[in-house]
Amino acid sequence: MPTPPLASGPDALRPLLTEVLEALGEGARARGGPLPGGGPEAVAERLRAAVGDVLPQEGDPEALRHFVRAVTEGSADPADPLCAAHLHCPPLAVAAAADLAASVLNPSLDSWDQAPAASELELLVTRALTNEVYGEPPRGAGNCATSLHLPAADSDALVTTGGTESNQLALLLARESLGAGVRLICGANAHHSLPRAAWLLGLPDPVIVPTPTGTLDPTALAETLTRHQGPHLVAATAGTTDAGLIDPLPEIAAVCEEHRARLHIDAAYGGGLLFSETRRHQLTGISAAGTVTLDLHKLGWQPVAAGLLAVKAPQDLAALHQRADYLNADDDTEAGLPDLLGRSLRTSRRPDVLKIAVTLKTLGRAGLGALVDQVCDRAREFAELLDAHPRFELYDRPTISTVLFRPAHATDDDIAATRRHLLTTGRAVLGRARMDGRLWLKATLLNPHTRPDDLAALLKLVEGTTPR
């Protein structure tokens, strides 16, 4: 077998891209819906039959086509309007194309000599996004100003793999700033990665505040802070996983200031509202947080991974400083070579910032805001459709783009069975959430191409599947 060509040669890559695009189309047609039918065992059996021995003695020149087709046939398709279970967005074509370029160039952001341009691009993008969080509105513009902000002083941001890594970093920075005794206080509505990070970092057991209404109550938080000795790290949520709810951020920030507690806001879901002129006000108070989690592979339409952690006080990042002579020797740094090792806990890092940068520049704030408004508006329309339907019960009006509903008079067991039947048949992908002690179906609308007819079809599917 001749030596395989490298990806850097466009003549070698072009026919392979054509092959991939054809295989993607073949696999999607074979799947024929938002999810492969048959359930886990059937999907696994089809994949094994298509793939065969993954490490044969002799290579197979058709492997690319076979594998891409097989994985596509067996994939959930977030671009299908009936695929609406999770915070799992359909990526924009321009972002996927930029991600291809990142794979071909293959920079690694652990030293400047591996990523000269990508490292500078990362600084430009993180500054721009930090400015969305911490930048001051122009004088007289009010809390929901959407014009360009005044610079966010020296605030910074780190690129991460998503909300989980960002939350872990936020707790690490709090520990290094406040000491190993810092205690996490968060609502029962908080993402599971937060208490898990406390465990991982050896922090005291977190205090979980009950959230019977779905959001963290400032009065309950104040009482909790009073009962437990500090130092404290309070984690609020802007966009809960189950219902897309936003904690009362200004009030929580005031409680934290009164009790001298550090504040972290997990805005992995809701952070995209910053781009919307009409919805940015929902995040008023976010700039009070010492750290903020953002995740653009949710309301940012990026291929995974595309997370960030915004950090208000750049001195907090000194905790990540690390010296490795082959990457950031003292004399190289003194001579002017940028030190990248302290911008992540990871060493090798792909340039996920490229797809983010291309998307920001291609769409601009207005274009991204329009996409955010589209999915939020569609969620409201879906809620109105449910509210008017005699055979369905709506949990509440959506805060962002998540809608919880259930067939009227159905039991929790009926609802769980309905969801699994839709998954197994591959006809629709809905999530589940437990609120107010009851099980609800969850539709998380992140596809800006979803239309009202798609939502009506989804309801018809659920209605026709639910036992009576």
SULGI-V333423 format. One record per pair of residues at least 12 apart in sequence whose C-alpha atoms are under 10 Angstrom apart, sorted by the first residue. I is the first residue (numbers start at 0). J is the second residue. If there is no record, write none. Layout:
i/j
I/J
I/J
This chain:
i/j
0/57
0/58
0/60
5/103
6/100
6/102
6/103
6/104
6/105
7/100
7/102
7/103
7/104
7/105
8/103
9/103
12/103
15/63
15/64
17/64
18/61
18/63
18/64
18/65
18/67
18/68
19/63
19/64
19/65
19/66
19/67
19/68
20/64
20/67
20/68
21/64
21/67
21/68
22/63
22/64
22/65
22/66
22/67
22/68
22/69
22/70
22/71
22/72
23/64
23/66
23/67
23/68
23/69
23/70
23/71
23/72
24/67
24/68
24/71
24/72
25/64
25/67
25/68
25/69
25/71
25/72
26/64
26/65
26/66
26/67
26/68
26/69
26/70
26/71
26/72
26/73
26/74
27/68
27/69
27/70
27/71
27/72
27/73
27/74
27/75
27/76
28/68
28/71
28/72
29/68
29/69
29/71
29/72
29/73
30/68
30/69
30/71
30/72
30/73
30/74
30/75
30/76
30/425
31/72
31/425
31/426
32/72
32/74
32/75
32/76
32/79
32/80
32/81
32/82
32/424
32/425
32/426
32/427
32/428
33/73
33/74
33/75
33/76
33/77
33/78
33/79
33/80
33/81
33/82
33/83
33/422
33/425
33/426
33/427
33/428
34/71
34/72
34/73
34/74
34/75
34/76
34/77
34/79
34/81
34/82
34/421
34/422
34/423
34/424
34/425
34/426
34/427
34/428
35/71
35/72
35/73
35/74
35/75
35/76
35/422
35/423
35/424
35/425
35/426
35/427
36/72
36/73
36/420
36/421
36/422
36/423
36/424
36/425
36/426
37/420
37/422
37/423
37/424
37/425
38/419
38/420
38/421
38/422
38/423
38/424
38/425
39/73
39/422
39/423
41/73
41/423
42/69
42/70
42/72
42/73
42/74
42/423
43/73
45/69
45/70
45/72
45/73
46/65
46/66
46/68
46/69
46/70
46/72
46/73
47/69
48/69
49/62
49/65
49/66
49/68
49/69
49/70
50/62
50/65
50/66
50/67
50/69
50/70
51/66
53/66
75/87
75/422
75/425
75/427
75/428
76/88
76/89
76/428
77/89
77/90
77/428
77/444
77/445
77/446
78/90
78/91
78/445
78/446
78/447
78/448
78/449
79/427
79/428
79/446
79/448
79/449
79/453
80/427
80/428
80/444
80/445
80/446
80/447
80/448
80/449
80/450
80/452
80/453
80/454
80/456
80/457
81/425
81/426
81/427
81/428
81/429
81/442
81/444
81/446
81/449
81/453
81/454
81/456
81/457
81/460
82/422
82/425
82/426
82/427
82/428
82/429
82/430
82/442
82/443
82/444
82/445
82/446
82/457
83/401
83/402
83/427
83/428
83/429
83/430
83/441
83/442
83/443
83/444
83/445
83/446
83/457
84/401
84/427
84/428
84/429
84/430
84/431
84/440
84/441
84/442
84/443
84/444
84/445
85/240
85/241
85/297
85/401
85/428
85/429
85/430
85/431
85/441
85/442
85/443
85/444
85/445
86/240
86/241
86/243
86/267
86/268
86/296
86/297
86/298
86/400
86/401
86/430
86/442
86/443
86/444
86/445
87/296
87/297
87/298
87/300
87/301
87/302
87/303
87/443
87/444
87/445
87/446
88/295
88/296
88/297
88/298
88/299
88/300
88/301
88/302
88/303
88/443
88/444
88/445
88/446
88/447
89/296
89/297
89/298
89/299
89/300
89/301
89/302
89/445
89/446
89/447
89/448
90/296
90/297
90/299
90/300
90/301
90/302
90/303
90/445
90/446
91/299
91/300
91/301
91/302
91/354
91/358
92/300
92/301
92/302
92/358
93/300
93/301
93/354
93/355
93/357
93/358
93/361
93/362
94/299
94/300
94/301
94/302
94/353
94/354
94/355
94/356
94/357
94/358
94/359
94/361
95/300
95/301
95/302
95/303
95/354
95/358
96/354
96/357
97/302
97/351
97/352
97/353
97/354
97/355
97/356
97/357
97/358
98/301
98/302
98/303
98/349
98/350
98/351
98/352
98/353
98/354
98/355
98/357
99/353
99/354
100/350
100/353
100/354
101/117
101/349
101/350
101/351
101/352
101/353
101/354
102/349
102/350
102/351
104/117
104/349
104/350
105/348
105/349
105/350
106/118
106/347
106/348
106/349
106/350
107/346
107/347
107/348
107/349
107/350
108/121
108/338
108/339
108/340
108/342
108/343
108/345
108/346
108/347
108/348
108/349
108/350
108/351
109/326
109/327
109/338
109/339
109/340
109/341
109/342
109/343
109/345
109/346
109/347
109/348
109/349
110/325
110/326
110/327
110/336
110/337
110/338
110/339
110/340
110/346
110/347
110/348
111/326
111/327
111/336
111/337
111/338
111/339
111/340
112/326
112/336
112/337
113/326
113/347
114/339
114/348
114/349
114/350
115/336
115/337
117/349
117/350
117/351
117/352
117/353
118/337
118/338
118/339
118/350
118/352
119/337
120/350
120/352
120/353
120/356
121/156
121/157
121/158
121/350
121/351
121/352
121/353
121/355
121/356
122/155
122/156
122/157
122/158
122/352
123/352
123/356
124/156
124/157
124/158
124/352
124/353
124/355
124/356
124/357
124/359
125/154
125/155
125/156
125/157
125/158
125/307
125/308
125/309
125/352
125/356
126/150
126/151
126/152
126/153
126/154
126/155
126/156
126/157
126/309
127/148
127/150
127/151
127/155
127/156
127/356
127/359
128/151
128/155
128/156
128/273
128/293
128/307
128/308
128/309
128/359
129/150
129/151
129/152
129/153
129/154
129/155
129/156
129/157
129/286
129/291
129/293
129/307
129/308
129/309
129/310
129/311
130/147
130/148
130/149
130/150
130/151
130/152
130/153
130/154
130/155
130/156
130/286
130/309
131/145
131/147
131/148
131/149
131/150
131/151
131/270
131/273
131/274
131/286
131/309
132/148
132/151
132/154
132/270
132/273
132/282
132/283
132/284
132/285
132/286
132/287
132/288
132/290
132/291
132/293
132/309
132/310
132/311
133/148
133/149
133/150
133/151
133/152
133/153
133/154
133/155
133/284
133/285
133/286
133/287
133/288
133/289
133/291
133/309
133/310
133/311
134/147
134/148
134/149
134/150
134/151
134/152
134/154
134/286
135/147
135/148
135/149
135/150
135/151
135/152
135/286
136/148
136/149
136/150
136/151
137/149
141/280
142/279
142/280
142/281
142/282
142/283
142/284
143/273
143/275
143/276
143/277
143/278
143/279
143/280
143/281
143/282
143/283
144/276
144/277
144/279
144/280
145/273
145/274
145/275
145/276
145/277
145/278
145/279
145/280
145/364
145/365
146/276
146/364
147/364
151/286
151/311
152/311
152/312
152/313
153/310
153/311
153/312
153/313
153/314
154/289
154/290
154/309
154/310
154/311
154/312
154/313
154/314
155/290
155/308
155/309
155/310
155/311
155/312
155/313
155/314
155/315
155/316
156/290
156/291
156/292
156/293
156/307
156/308
156/309
156/310
156/311
156/313
156/316
156/342
157/292
157/306
157/307
157/308
157/309
157/310
157/316
157/341
157/342
157/343
158/293
158/294
158/304
158/305
158/306
158/307
158/308
158/309
158/342
158/343
158/348
158/350
158/351
158/352
159/292
159/293
159/294
159/304
159/305
159/306
159/307
159/308
159/342
159/343
159/344
159/345
159/348
159/351
159/352
160/294
160/296
160/303
160/304
160/305
160/306
160/307
160/348
160/351
161/267
161/292
161/293
161/294
161/295
161/296
161/297
161/303
161/304
161/305
161/306
161/307
161/308
162/190
162/192
162/193
162/265
162/266
162/267
162/268
162/291
162/292
162/293
162/294
162/295
162/296
162/297
162/304
162/305
162/306
162/307
162/308
163/190
163/191
163/192
163/193
163/195
163/196
163/265
163/267
163/292
163/294
163/306
164/192
164/193
164/196
164/292
164/306
164/307
164/308
164/343
164/344
165/192
165/193
165/265
165/267
165/290
165/291
165/292
165/293
165/294
165/306
165/307
165/308
165/309
166/190
166/191
166/192
166/193
166/194
166/195
166/196
166/197
166/234
166/263
166/264
166/265
166/267
166/290
166/291
166/292
166/293
166/307
166/308
167/192
167/193
167/194
167/195
167/196
167/197
167/199
167/200
167/292
167/308
168/196
168/200
168/290
168/292
168/308
168/316
168/319
168/343
168/344
169/193
169/196
169/232
169/234
169/262
169/263
169/264
169/265
169/289
169/290
169/291
169/292
169/308
169/309
169/310
169/315
170/182
170/183
170/193
170/194
170/196
170/197
170/199
170/200
170/202
170/232
170/234
170/263
170/290
171/196
171/197
171/199
171/200
171/202
171/315
171/318
171/319
172/289
172/290
172/310
172/315
172/316
172/317
172/318
172/319
173/230
173/231
173/232
173/261
173/262
173/263
173/289
173/290
173/315
173/318
174/197
174/200
174/201
174/202
174/230
174/231
174/232
174/318
175/315
175/316
175/317
175/318
175/319
176/261
176/314
176/315
176/316
176/317
176/318
177/229
177/230
177/231
177/232
177/260
177/261
178/202
178/230
179/200
179/201
179/202
179/203
179/230
180/201
180/202
180/203
180/204
180/228
180/229
180/230
180/231
181/197
181/202
181/203
181/204
181/205
181/228
181/229
181/230
181/231
181/232
181/260
181/261
182/197
182/202
182/203
182/204
182/205
182/206
182/227
182/228
182/229
182/230
182/231
182/232
182/233
182/260
183/196
183/197
183/202
183/203
183/204
183/205
183/206
183/207
183/229
183/230
183/231
183/232
183/233
183/234
183/261
183/262
183/263
184/204
184/205
184/206
184/207
184/208
184/220
184/223
184/224
184/227
184/231
184/232
184/233
184/234
184/235
184/260
184/262
185/205
185/206
185/207
185/208
185/209
185/210
185/215
185/220
185/223
185/232
185/233
185/234
185/235
185/236
185/263
186/206
186/207
186/208
186/209
186/210
186/211
186/213
186/214
186/215
186/216
186/219
186/220
186/233
186/234
186/235
186/236
186/246
187/206
187/207
187/208
187/209
187/210
187/211
187/213
187/214
187/215
188/207
188/208
188/209
188/210
188/211
188/212
188/213
188/214
188/215
188/235
188/236
188/238
188/239
188/240
188/241
188/242
188/244
188/245
188/246
189/207
189/208
189/210
189/213
189/214
189/215
189/234
189/235
189/236
189/237
189/238
189/239
189/240
189/241
189/246
189/265
190/234
190/235
190/236
190/238
190/239
190/240
190/241
190/265
190/267
191/240
193/205
193/234
193/265
194/206
194/207
205/231
205/232
205/233
206/223
206/224
206/227
206/231
206/233
207/220
207/223
208/220
208/222
208/223
211/434
211/435
211/436
212/244
212/434
212/435
213/239
213/241
213/242
213/243
213/244
213/245
213/246
213/434
213/435
214/235
214/236
214/237
214/238
214/239
214/242
214/243
214/244
214/245
214/246
214/247
215/234
215/235
215/236
215/244
215/245
215/246
215/247
215/248
215/251
216/246
216/247
216/250
216/251
217/246
217/247
217/248
217/249
217/250
217/251
217/252
217/253
217/254
217/255
218/250
218/251
218/254
220/233
220/251
220/254
220/255
221/251
221/253
221/254
221/255
221/257
221/258
222/254
224/254
224/255
224/258
224/259
224/260
225/258
229/258
229/259
229/260
230/258
230/259
230/260
230/261
231/255
231/258
231/259
231/260
231/261
231/262
232/255
232/259
232/260
232/261
232/262
232/263
232/289
233/251
233/252
233/254
233/255
233/260
233/261
233/262
233/263
233/264
233/288
234/251
234/261
234/262
234/263
234/264
234/265
234/288
234/290
234/291
235/247
235/248
235/251
235/252
235/262
235/263
235/264
235/265
235/266
235/285
235/288
235/291
236/248
236/263
236/264
236/265
236/266
236/267
236/268
236/269
236/291
236/292
237/264
237/265
237/266
237/267
237/268
237/269
237/270
237/272
237/281
237/282
237/285
237/291
237/292
237/293
237/399
238/264
238/265
238/266
238/267
238/268
238/269
238/270
238/271
238/272
238/282
238/398
238/399
238/400
238/401
239/265
239/266
239/267
239/268
239/269
239/398
239/399
239/401
240/267
240/268
240/269
240/401
240/432
240/443
241/401
241/402
241/403
241/430
241/431
241/432
241/433
241/434
241/439
241/441
241/442
241/443
242/394
242/395
242/396
242/397
242/398
242/399
242/400
242/401
242/402
242/403
242/431
242/432
242/433
242/434
242/439
242/441
242/442
242/443
243/268
243/269
243/397
243/398
243/399
243/400
243/401
243/402
243/403
243/443
244/268
244/269
244/397
244/398
244/399
244/400
244/401
245/265
245/266
245/268
245/269
245/281
245/282
245/398
245/399
246/264
246/281
246/282
247/281
247/282
247/283
247/284
248/264
248/281
248/282
248/283
248/284
248/285
248/286
248/287
248/288
249/282
249/283
249/284
249/285
249/286
249/287
250/284
251/284
251/287
251/288
252/264
252/284
252/285
252/286
252/287
252/288
253/284
253/287
255/287
255/288
256/287
261/287
261/288
261/289
261/290
262/285
262/287
262/288
262/289
262/290
262/291
263/285
263/287
263/288
263/289
263/290
263/291
263/292
263/309
263/310
264/284
264/285
264/286
264/287
264/288
264/289
264/290
264/291
264/292
264/293
264/308
264/309
265/285
265/288
265/290
265/291
265/292
265/293
265/294
265/308
266/282
266/285
266/291
266/292
266/293
266/294
266/308
267/291
267/292
267/293
267/294
267/295
267/296
267/297
267/298
267/306
267/307
267/308
268/292
268/293
268/294
268/295
268/296
268/297
268/298
268/299
268/399
268/400
269/281
269/282
269/292
269/293
269/294
269/297
269/298
269/398
269/399
269/400
270/282
270/285
270/291
270/292
270/293
270/294
270/295
270/297
270/298
270/299
271/293
271/294
271/295
271/296
271/297
271/298
271/299
271/300
271/367
271/368
271/370
271/371
271/399
272/298
272/299
272/367
272/368
272/371
272/372
272/375
272/399
273/285
273/364
273/367
273/368
273/371
274/298
274/299
274/363
274/364
274/365
274/366
274/367
274/368
274/369
274/370
274/371
274/372
275/364
275/365
275/366
275/367
275/368
275/369
275/370
275/371
275/372
276/364
276/365
276/368
276/369
276/371
276/372
277/368
277/369
277/371
277/372
278/368
278/371
278/372
278/375
278/398
278/399
279/368
281/398
281/399
286/309
286/311
287/311
288/309
288/310
288/311
289/309
289/310
289/311
289/312
289/313
289/315
290/308
290/309
290/310
290/311
290/312
290/315
291/307
291/308
291/309
291/310
291/311
292/306
292/307
292/308
292/309
292/310
293/305
293/306
293/307
293/308
293/309
294/306
294/307
294/308
295/307
295/355
296/355
297/445
298/367
298/368
298/370
298/371
298/374
298/399
298/400
298/444
298/445
298/446
299/355
299/358
299/359
299/367
299/368
299/370
299/371
299/445
300/355
300/358
300/367
300/370
300/371
300/445
300/446
300/447
301/351
301/354
301/355
301/358
302/351
302/354
302/355
303/351
304/349
304/351
304/352
305/350
305/351
305/352
305/354
305/355
306/351
306/352
306/355
307/352
316/341
316/342
316/343
317/341
317/342
318/341
319/340
319/341
319/342
319/343
319/344
320/338
320/339
320/340
320/341
320/342
320/343
320/344
321/338
321/339
321/340
321/341
321/342
321/343
321/344
322/338
322/340
322/341
323/340
326/338
326/339
326/340
326/346
327/339
327/340
327/341
369/447
370/445
370/446
370/447
370/448
371/399
371/400
371/445
371/446
371/447
372/399
372/400
372/447
373/400
373/444
373/445
373/446
373/447
373/448
373/449
374/399
374/400
374/401
374/443
374/444
374/445
374/446
374/447
374/448
374/449
374/450
375/397
375/398
375/399
375/400
375/401
375/443
375/444
375/445
375/447
376/397
376/399
376/400
376/444
376/447
377/400
377/444
377/445
377/446
377/447
377/448
377/449
377/450
377/451
377/454
378/396
378/397
378/398
378/399
378/400
378/401
378/402
378/442
378/443
378/444
378/445
378/449
378/451
378/454
379/396
379/397
379/398
379/399
379/400
379/401
379/402
380/396
380/397
380/450
380/451
380/454
381/393
381/396
381/397
381/400
381/401
381/402
381/442
381/444
381/450
381/451
381/453
381/454
381/455
381/458
382/394
382/395
382/396
382/397
382/400
382/401
382/402
382/403
382/404
383/396
384/451
384/454
384/455
384/458
385/402
385/403
385/404
385/405
385/406
385/454
385/455
385/458
386/404
388/406
388/407
388/458
389/406
389/407
390/405
390/406
390/407
390/408
390/409
390/458
390/462
391/404
391/405
391/406
391/407
391/408
391/409
391/458
391/461
391/462
392/404
392/405
392/406
392/407
392/408
392/409
392/439
393/405
393/406
393/407
393/439
393/440
394/434
394/435
394/439
394/440
394/441
397/443
399/443
399/444
400/442
400/443
400/444
400/445
401/441
401/442
401/443
401/444
401/445
402/439
402/440
402/441
402/442
402/443
402/444
403/430
403/431
403/432
403/433
403/434
403/438
403/439
403/440
403/441
403/442
403/443
404/431
404/432
404/438
404/439
404/440
404/441
404/442
405/431
405/437
405/438
405/439
405/440
405/441
405/461
405/462
405/465
406/439
406/440
406/458
406/461
406/462
406/465
406/466
406/467
407/462
407/465
407/467
408/467
409/438
409/465
409/466
409/467
410/437
410/438
410/465
410/466
411/433
411/436
411/437
411/438
411/439
411/440
412/438
413/438
413/464
413/465
413/466
413/467
414/431
414/438
414/439
414/440
414/461
414/464
414/465
414/466
415/430
415/431
415/438
415/439
415/440
415/465
416/464
416/465
416/466
417/429
417/440
417/460
417/461
417/462
417/463
417/464
417/465
417/466
418/430
418/431
418/439
418/440
418/441
418/461
418/464
418/465
420/461
420/464
420/465
421/460
421/461
421/464
421/465
426/457
426/460
426/461
427/456
427/457
427/460
427/461
428/441
428/442
428/457
429/441
429/442
429/443
429/457
429/461
430/442
430/443
440/461
442/454
442/457
